[in-house]
Amino acid sequence: MQSVYAWNPAAEMSDTMLKRLIFVFSLSMAAVVLYAQRGWEAGFFAGTAFYFGDLNTNYSLALPNAAAGAMARFNFNERVCFRLAATAGRVEGDDARSKNIYEKARNLSFRSPVTDASALLEFNFLPYIHGSRDFFFTPYVFGGFTLFSFDPAALYDGEWVSLRPLGTEGQFKGEEYYTVQTALAYGGGIKLDLGSSWSLNAELSARSTQTDYLDDVSTVYTDKRSLLRSRGDIAVALSDRSLRLPGLEDSRLGLPGTQRGNSKTKDAYVFLQAGLVYYFGSLRCPSAMGGRR
């Protein structure tokens, strides 16, 4: 039996229009969800700073120092953000705390302020929407670039002496290392909503620097007679503070040309911080999509 199909233009048009309306509605709702989290945030962080380098080769966390900073974050959507941050703190290292007998005998130490400015791209592992009952928490990661300044100093006769002007590794005057450098910034943390506007952020932020002189230690011991003529007594005293420890009586530490640091690796520092962040954007996502309060 041959079936008879009665063409109904009105019904077909209605079906087509319905599909188009559903498609447009879906795109609109997706746009609302993505746009809902757009907006700026700003906040303050506080915590500790740690140094890793020639005077802390075993990554000890025994010398924490205070650090604090401020940030501004722009949310493109509930996943991706761009952040500008400024942080200041202090780092230090001390051979006396090393478990390596040669490092103990080298007996160098330093401390330095660090002040940096970073531009970071941030990614939330989970959808994160301020004011949502469902998407109020997420781990996140970030990466970007940092410009920072430092000024290593050592304690000598009860006073802190800036090391760069002393040329402790034989640098000629005017050819000392730069104390403004760049670094690769990266890390991760956790965001937790405290309401429709405030959130708590806790994170670990690392800086892989492009200098090996954050601690003023990098290459070899210089000739002390030349250093005395060009820089003076204090430079000589702070260039070589080595000790003759038991078992290292024949050590060549301090002799010109022998190893003082490891120039093949760069120095690093990290911030471990927590902060309060305020969201300035509007809360536009409907409750069906984002669980708004």
N, C-alpha and C positions, 0 to 999 in steps of 0.2 A: 504494500500500500504506500503510495507516495504521500509524504507529509506535506502539509500546506503551511507555509510560513507567512504570517501577516506582518508586514513591515510597519512598525510604529515609530515614526520620526520623533514624536514628542518624548516617547519612552527612552529612545536612544540618546536624545539630546540631554534628557534629565540625568541619565546614567553617566554620560561624559562630563556634564557639569558637576555632578556629585564627586566624581573622581578628582576633577580639577580643584574643587573646593577643599577636599581632604588633603590633597597635595600642598596647596597654598597654606592651609591651616597648619599642617605639619612643619613646613618651612618657617612659618611665623613663630610657632611655639619654640622651635629649635633656636631661632634668632633671639627670642626673649630669654631663653635659658642662658645662651652665650653672652648676651648683653647684660643680663641681670647682675653679673659679678664685675662688670667694667667699673673702674673707678680707682681713685687713689687711696692709699693707706700711708700712715706715718707713725713712727714710734721710736722708742728708746730701748737700748739693750745695755746690760751690765753683766760682767762675769769675770773670767780669768784669761790670761794669755800665757802661752808656753813657747819655748824655743827649742829647735832641733838643729844640730850642726856639729862642727868640730869639737865644741866643748860640751856636747850632749849627744854622743853617738849611740847610746843605748836607749834613747827615747824616754828618758826618765821624766816623770811628771812631778818631781819633788820640789821644783822651784816655780810655783804659780805666782803670777802677779796680777794686779787688778787691771781691768779693761772696761771701757764703756764706749757707746756710740749711738748714732741716730741713723734712721733709714727712711726712705720714701719708696713705696712700691706701687706700680700701676698694674692693675689686673686687666688683662685682655679678655679673659673669660675665667671659668672656674678651674682651669688647669694651668694656664700659662701666665707668667707675670714678668715684668721688668723691674729691677730694683737698683736704686742708688743708695750707697751707704758710706758713712764715714766713721772710723773707729780709732780710738787712741788707747794705748796701753804701754806696758813695759815688759821686756823679756830679759832673761839672764841665764848664764851658764857658768859652771865651776868645775874644773878638773878634779878638785878635791872629792867630789861626789862620785867620780867614775869608779867602776869596778876593774878597769884596765890599768895595770901597774904603770905602763908607759905614759898614759894620760895623767895619772896621779903625779908622776915624776915631772911631767911638763908643767903642771901647777899654774896654768893660766885661768883667768876668770874675767868676766865682763858683765855689764848690764847696759841696756839701751832702751830709750823710749822708741816706740813705733807709732806713727800716725799714718793712716792709710785712707784712701778713697777708692771705692770699687763700683764697677758697673757690672751687673749680674743678670743672667736670664734664669728664671726659676720655673720649676715644673712640679705640680702637685700630682702625687700618685693617685689620689682619689678626688672626685669632684668636691670642691670646697666653695660653699656659698654662705656668706654672712647672714645670720638670722634664720638659717634652715635648721629644722629638727632632725633632718636626715643626713645633711652634708656639712656637719659642723667640725669635722676633724680630718686631718690628712697628714701623712708624712710627705716631705718634699726634698728635692735636691736642687742644687744650683751650681752655676759655673760662670766664669767671666774673667775680668782683668782688674788689677789693682795697681795704683801708683802710691808708693809709700816713702816715708823718710825715716831715717834712723841716725843714731850718733853713739857708737859704742864707747864706754868709759870703763876704767879699772880703778880699784881702790889703791891708793898709794899714800903712805904716811897719814892715814886718816882722812884723806880727801879723794874725791872722785875726779879723775883726770881723763879728759877726752883723748882717745887713742889715735884717731885719724891724723891730726896734725903732727904726730910723732913719727910717722913713717916706720912703724915697728918691724916691717918686713923689707926695709930698704927702699921704699918708694922715694923717688926724687921729689923735691918740693914742686908743687903744681901738678904732679902726676898721681896724687893720691886717689883712692877709689871714690866714686860718687856716693853721696849719702841720700840721694833721691833715686829710687830704682823702681822697676816694674816687677810684678809677680802674677802668676796664674792663681786665681781664687776659685775654690770649689768646696763643697760641703753638703750638709743635709741637716734636716731638723724635723720638728713636729709643730703643726698649727692646731690650736684648740680654741673654738669660739667661746667667749664668755658672755655673749649677748649679741644683739643685732649690730653693734658697732665695734666693741672691743674684742681683742683676741690675745691669747698668750702664745708666744713663739719661743721655742727652745732649739738651739742649733749648735753644731760644731762646724767652724769655718776655718779652712786651712789656706795658707799662702805658700806656694812654691816660688821662691824668689829667684831673680836672675843675678844675684850677687852671692859671693862666698865670704863677704866681709861684714856681715851683720854682727859677727863676734870679733872682728879684727884679726881673724886667723884664717890663713888660706894656703900659703906656700912653704917657704923655707926660712931658716934663721939667716939673718944678714950679718955682715961683718961689723962687729961692735966698735972697732976703731973708726970706721967710716961714719957709722951712725952717731958716735960721740961728737965728731967734728961737725956734722951737719945738723943734728937735732938736740944734742945735749945729754946730760946725765940721766934725766927721767926717762927719756926715750930708750936708752940702753937698759935701764933697770926693768922697764915694762916689756921690752922685747923678749927677754929671757928671764923667767922666774923659776927655772927648773931646779929640782931637788935631787940629791944623790940618795936614793932610797936603797935599803938592803936588797941585794940581788941585782942592782943596776949601777954598781960602782963604776963599771967600764962603759956606761952609756955615753953616746956621742951627742946627747941632747944639748942644744945651745951652740954647737959648732957651726960656723958659716956653711951654708949649703945643705945642711941636714934638715930632715922633714920637721916642719912646725905644724902644718895642717894638711888637709886633703883637698887640693884644688879641683879634683874631678867631680866633687859633689857640691851642690849649692845649699845654702842655708834655708830654713823654713821656720814658720811660726804659725800658731793656731790660736783661735779664740773659741772658748766654750762659754756661751752666753744664753741668757733668757731675757725676754723683753715683752712689753705691752705695746700693742699696735692698735691704732684707731682707724676705722674705715670711714671714708668720706663719701663713698658712692651711695646711690639710692638702692633700695630693696624692691625690685620690681617683679621678681619671679612669682607666678601664682602658686598657691599652696599645693595644687595637684602635681606640679612639676618639681618644686623644690622644697616643699614642706615648710613654707614660711610661717612664722609665728603670727 
